[in-house]
Amino acid sequence: MKDQKKKKSSYISSGESRKITRFNRRVTKKFEKRREDAAKDPALYTTRMKDPNNVVEFDNVRTYFFTDVGVVKAVDGVNFEIPKKSTVGVVGESGCGKSVTSLSLMQLLQRPQGQTVSGEIRFVKDDGSAYNIVNTPNSIMESIRGNDMSMIFQEPMTALNPIFRVGDQIDEVIILHNPDMPKEDVKKRTLEMLDLVGIANKEGVYKMYPHELSGGMRQRICIAIALACSPKIIIADEPTTALDVTIQAQILDLLKNLKDKLNSSIMLITHDLGVVADMADYVVVMYAGRIVEKGTAREIFHNPSHPYTIGLMASKPVVGQKVEKLYNIPGSVPNPVKMPNYCYFRDRCEMRCDKCDGQYPPEIKIGDTHIVSCYRFIDKGEVLDYPKTVEVEDLYNE
């Protein structure tokens, strides 16, 4: 009987499926047309930074996926900044929206199903103004990606093209953004990048294919490609996942040193709290598409305040401490198609209180740079704002 109810609750009839498909088609067509219209008028995709000391500002960003079973609110009202010459670590479990946030910044979402439906992503320009990446047309994004912002993917073997030599793949990025550069200068720049990422036999590696290199060497090649045009921001999406511990340390040290040499910022996406503690100046903790806590690395690690952050900290092993079983957060993430109107973490929380039965908690400022979304601090800090979602039915009528 219980299984029948469960099956019934997740069952979608053919009529409902057709209705969802028609709705998705209308809405995504509207957003694609909005992007096309923005391409005709630069005023629709240019703006100003709220703080000129930031390189990127996420302002109430919502990125949804229009699937055959409903709308998945992968990122729903995200607010944070990436200051110049700093590293911001974005942490959280799989499916919390970390990578979707970075793909929204790069405008690499799988469209038309994936759409940033509202908010602004401001990216600073050389003249002090900014692009609103949400509305920026493809022709402009092609000049930004790889040049002013770049991404290091988590699996270098799939990020690199197996049929082209390493040198050609780095050359391609440089030529794309510097079409008038002579071939000799392009190769010279590529060799400089190979040297910069710590490859000793640069002339030999220049002629090799990806499969001839080790995992650590391939990841260095991906870093060289990302840094070839000295970007303002580097998005590192789990850059050390496929590497052993020794190589991980080398790659992280390399990233820290290169960030300082190029005066770039890093958006570091990872599950590894040890990596964040070592690398990040600021930390953003995400859960189910929303930010539950953010602040400096010191504030997050020395004073974790949200129950989810506390659970993440408790689940990591401690050197020298013997335990029979590592802590794990009980329960599971809510259905992304039917998110509740209360705190998304409530049903898994071991610290819940009576107020948790109300609406989703607001952002509460409990320090100069420390913000948490938890009712336990409602009387201990400054209430900033309650998060607002976009109702699916209203998307077409906006």
LUMBA-120355 format. One line per 4 residues: number of its first residue (from 1); their letters; for each residue x, y, z of C-alpha. Coordinates in steps of 0.1 Angstrom, whole numbers. Each point is the difference from the previous one (the first is absolute). Layout:
<nodes>
NUM> a> X,Y,Z ~ ...
</nodes>
This chain:
<nodes>
1> mkdq> 0,0,0 ~ 29,23,9 ~ 18,-8,-32 ~ -32,7,-20
5> kkkk> -4,35,16 ~ 37,7,-7 ~ -4,-11,-36 ~ -32,21,-4
9> ssyi> 17,31,14 ~ 28,-2,-26 ~ -22,-11,-29 ~ -6,25,-28
13> ssge> -28,-7,-25 ~ 5,5,-38 ~ -23,30,2 ~ 21,16,28
17> srki> 32,-8,-19 ~ -13,18,-32 ~ -11,29,21 ~ 35,3,16
21> trfn> 16,-3,-34 ~ -21,28,-15 ~ 6,22,30 ~ 38,-6,-2
25> rrvt> 0,8,-37 ~ -18,33,4 ~ 21,11,30 ~ 34,-9,-15
29> kkfe> -9,16,-33 ~ -8,32,19 ~ 34,0,17 ~ 19,-7,-32
33> krre> -19,29,-17 ~ 10,23,29 ~ 36,-10,-5 ~ -3,8,-38
37> daak> -15,34,7 ~ 27,9,25 ~ 26,-6,-28 ~ -14,29,-19
41> dpal> 4,25,29 ~ 33,1,21 ~ -19,19,27 ~ -20,-32,8
45> yttr> 32,-20,9 ~ 22,27,15 ~ -2,12,35 ~ 21,12,30
49> mkdp> 16,-19,28 ~ -14,6,35 ~ 35,-1,13 ~ 29,8,-23
53> nnvv> 23,-22,21 ~ -19,-31,-13 ~ 6,-19,-32 ~ -33,-19,1
57> efdn> -33,6,18 ~ -28,-25,1 ~ -32,19,8 ~ -31,-21,7
61> vrty> 9,-24,-28 ~ -25,-28,-8 ~ 9,-27,-25 ~ -28,-25,-8
65> fftd> -1,-31,-22 ~ -32,-7,-19 ~ -2,-38,1 ~ -27,-25,-12
69> vgvv> -12,-5,36 ~ 0,37,11 ~ 23,29,7 ~ 31,-7,21
73> kavd> 11,31,19 ~ 37,-8,0 ~ 11,35,11 ~ -27,20,17
77> gvnf> 9,35,13 ~ 38,-1,4 ~ 18,31,12 ~ 38,3,5
81> eipk> 30,18,-13 ~ 35,-9,-12 ~ 24,28,10 ~ 30,8,-22
85> kstv> 32,-21,6 ~ -18,-23,24 ~ -11,-36,2 ~ -37,-9,7
89> gvvg> -7,-36,9 ~ -35,-14,-8 ~ -7,-31,19 ~ -30,-24,5
93> esgc> -11,-35,-9 ~ -6,-13,-35 ~ -30,16,-17 ~ 0,31,22
97> gksv> 5,24,-29 ~ 38,7,1 ~ 8,-9,-35 ~ -33,15,-14
101> tsls> 10,33,16 ~ 34,-1,-18 ~ -16,-11,-33 ~ -25,29,3
105> lmql> 30,24,3 ~ 17,-16,-30 ~ -34,-1,-19 ~ 7,-37,-7
109> lqrp> -34,-13,11 ~ -16,-25,-23 ~ -26,21,-17 ~ -29,3,-6
113> qgqt> -8,-23,29 ~ 23,18,24 ~ -7,37,5 ~ 10,28,24
117> vsge> -35,13,5 ~ 7,30,22 ~ 27,20,19 ~ 33,15,-12
121> irfv> 35,-14,-3 ~ 22,30,-2 ~ 35,-5,-15 ~ 24,30,1
125> kddg> 14,15,-32 ~ 33,18,-5 ~ -17,34,-1 ~ -17,-4,34
129> sayn> -35,-9,-14 ~ -13,-36,0 ~ -17,-26,-21 ~ -32,-15,12
133> ivnt> 9,-35,-10 ~ -37,-11,2 ~ -9,21,-31 ~ 34,1,-17
137> pnsi> -2,-13,-36 ~ 20,-30,-13 ~ 22,21,-22 ~ 13,20,30
141> mesi> 2,-31,22 ~ 23,-16,-25 ~ 25,28,5 ~ -3,-2,38
145> rgnd> 3,-37,5 ~ 36,-12,0 ~ 12,36,-1 ~ -14,19,31
149> msmi> -15,-30,17 ~ 10,-37,-3 ~ -8,-33,15 ~ 21,-30,12
153> fqep> -22,-31,-2 ~ 2,-29,25 ~ 9,-28,-25 ~ 29,10,-22
157> mtal> -1,-31,-22 ~ -35,9,-12 ~ 7,38,-1 ~ 29,-5,-24
161> npif> -6,-11,-36 ~ 17,-34,-4 ~ 8,4,-38 ~ 19,33,3
165> rvgd> 35,6,14 ~ 3,19,32 ~ 18,30,-15 ~ -28,4,-27
169> qide> -27,1,27 ~ 18,28,19 ~ 8,18,-33 ~ -37,0,-9
173> viil> -10,21,30 ~ 27,26,-6 ~ -7,2,-38 ~ -38,3,6
177> hnpd> 4,31,23 ~ 31,14,-18 ~ -6,-6,-37 ~ 27,23,-12
181> mpke> 28,-15,22 ~ 27,-17,-22 ~ 3,-38,2 ~ 35,3,16
185> dvkk> -13,22,28 ~ -30,-24,5 ~ 24,-30,5 ~ 22,21,22
189> rtle> -29,10,22 ~ -12,-37,2 ~ 35,-11,11 ~ 0,28,26
193> mldl> -33,-14,14 ~ 14,-35,1 ~ 29,12,19 ~ -22,21,23
197> vgia> -21,-31,10 ~ 32,-19,10 ~ 6,-22,-31 ~ 37,-5,-4
201> nkeg> 1,-17,-34 ~ -21,27,-16 ~ 13,-5,-36 ~ -7,-38,2
205> vykm> -35,4,17 ~ -9,26,-26 ~ 0,-28,-27 ~ -17,-27,22
209> yphe> -36,-12,0 ~ -20,1,33 ~ 0,-39,4 ~ 39,2,1
213> lsgg> -2,21,32 ~ -8,-9,36 ~ -31,13,18 ~ 20,27,18
217> mrqr> 17,11,-33 ~ -34,1,-18 ~ -14,22,28 ~ 29,24,-4
221> icia> -8,2,-37 ~ -36,9,8 ~ 13,27,24 ~ 24,13,-28
225> iala> -30,2,-24 ~ -21,19,26 ~ 28,25,8 ~ 13,5,-36
229> cspk> -17,34,-3 ~ 5,11,36 ~ -37,1,10 ~ -15,21,28
233> iiia> -17,-30,15 ~ 7,-37,0 ~ -28,-24,7 ~ 16,-32,14
237> dept> -27,-28,1 ~ 13,-28,22 ~ 35,4,-15 ~ 16,-27,21
241> tald> -27,-27,1 ~ 17,-25,-23 ~ 35,4,15 ~ 18,-17,28
245> vtiq> 8,20,33 ~ 35,9,-10 ~ -9,14,-34 ~ -30,17,16
249> aqil> 23,20,22 ~ 22,10,-29 ~ -29,11,-21 ~ -15,21,28
253> dllk> 34,17,7 ~ 3,6,-37 ~ -34,17,-1 ~ 8,22,30
257> nlkd> 32,11,-15 ~ -14,7,-35 ~ -29,20,15 ~ 25,24,16
261> klns> 21,2,-31 ~ -29,8,-23 ~ -20,21,26 ~ -30,-22,-8
265> siml> -29,-11,22 ~ -10,-37,5 ~ -35,-15,4 ~ 9,-33,15
269> ithd> -28,-27,-1 ~ 7,-30,21 ~ -13,-26,25 ~ 34,-1,18
273> lgvv> -1,23,31 ~ 37,-5,4 ~ 6,15,-34 ~ -23,30,9
277> adma> 18,6,33 ~ 34,0,-18 ~ -11,21,-30 ~ -30,23,7
281> dyvv> -2,35,13 ~ -38,-2,1 ~ -24,-30,2 ~ -35,-4,-14
285> vmya> -20,-30,13 ~ -28,-12,-23 ~ -29,-23,6 ~ -28,-10,-24
289> griv> 6,30,-23 ~ 3,27,27 ~ 28,14,21 ~ -5,-9,37
293> ekgt> 32,16,13 ~ 28,22,-12 ~ 30,19,14 ~ 37,0,3
297> arei> 18,-33,1 ~ 9,7,37 ~ -37,7,9 ~ -13,-31,-17
301> fhnp> 26,-24,14 ~ 4,14,35 ~ -37,10,5 ~ -22,-22,-23
305> shpy> -36,11,8 ~ -25,-16,-24 ~ -8,-36,10 ~ 9,-12,-35
309> tigl> 35,16,2 ~ 5,-15,35 ~ -10,-34,-15 ~ 25,4,-28
313> mask> 28,9,25 ~ -9,-30,22 ~ 0,-24,-30 ~ 37,6,-9
317> pvvg> 27,-22,15 ~ 24,15,25 ~ 37,-9,-1 ~ 11,-18,32
321> qkve> -36,-6,12 ~ -13,-36,-1 ~ -37,-5,-5 ~ -20,-32,-8
325> klyn> -23,17,-25 ~ 1,34,-16 ~ -31,23,5 ~ -25,3,-28
329> ipgs> -29,24,-3 ~ -33,-20,3 ~ -27,2,-26 ~ 0,11,-36
333> vpnp> -4,31,-21 ~ -36,10,-9 ~ -14,-7,-34 ~ 15,28,-23
337> vkmp> -32,2,-20 ~ -22,5,31 ~ 20,20,25 ~ -17,8,33
341> nycy> -9,36,11 ~ 19,-5,33 ~ 37,-4,7 ~ 13,-26,-24
345> frdr> 22,-16,27 ~ -27,-1,26 ~ -9,-37,-4 ~ 37,-10,4
349> cemr> 9,24,27 ~ 9,-11,35 ~ -3,35,14 ~ -34,10,-13
353> cdkc> -22,23,21 ~ -37,11,-1 ~ 7,29,-23 ~ 14,-25,-26
357> dgqy> -37,-9,-8 ~ -5,34,-15 ~ 12,14,-34 ~ 35,-4,-13
361> ppei> 24,19,24 ~ 15,34,-10 ~ 36,9,-4 ~ 13,10,34
365> kigd> 32,20,5 ~ 18,-13,30 ~ 34,17,-7 ~ 16,25,-22
369> thiv> 2,-25,-29 ~ -17,-30,15 ~ -36,-7,-12 ~ -21,-30,8
373> scyr> -36,-11,-8 ~ -12,-17,32 ~ -28,9,24 ~ 23,-7,30
377> fidk> 16,33,-6 ~ -31,21,-7 ~ 4,19,33 ~ 38,1,-1
381> gevl> 7,18,-32 ~ -12,24,-26 ~ -28,-13,-23 ~ 9,9,-36
385> dypk> -26,-15,-23 ~ -22,-30,-5 ~ 8,-20,-32 ~ -26,2,-27
389> tvev> -6,-26,-26 ~ -17,3,-34 ~ -32,-20,-4 ~ 2,-22,-30
393> edly> -35,11,-12 ~ 12,37,0 ~ 30,-6,-22 ~ -20,3,-32
397> ne> -19,30,12 ~ 30,22,11
</nodes>
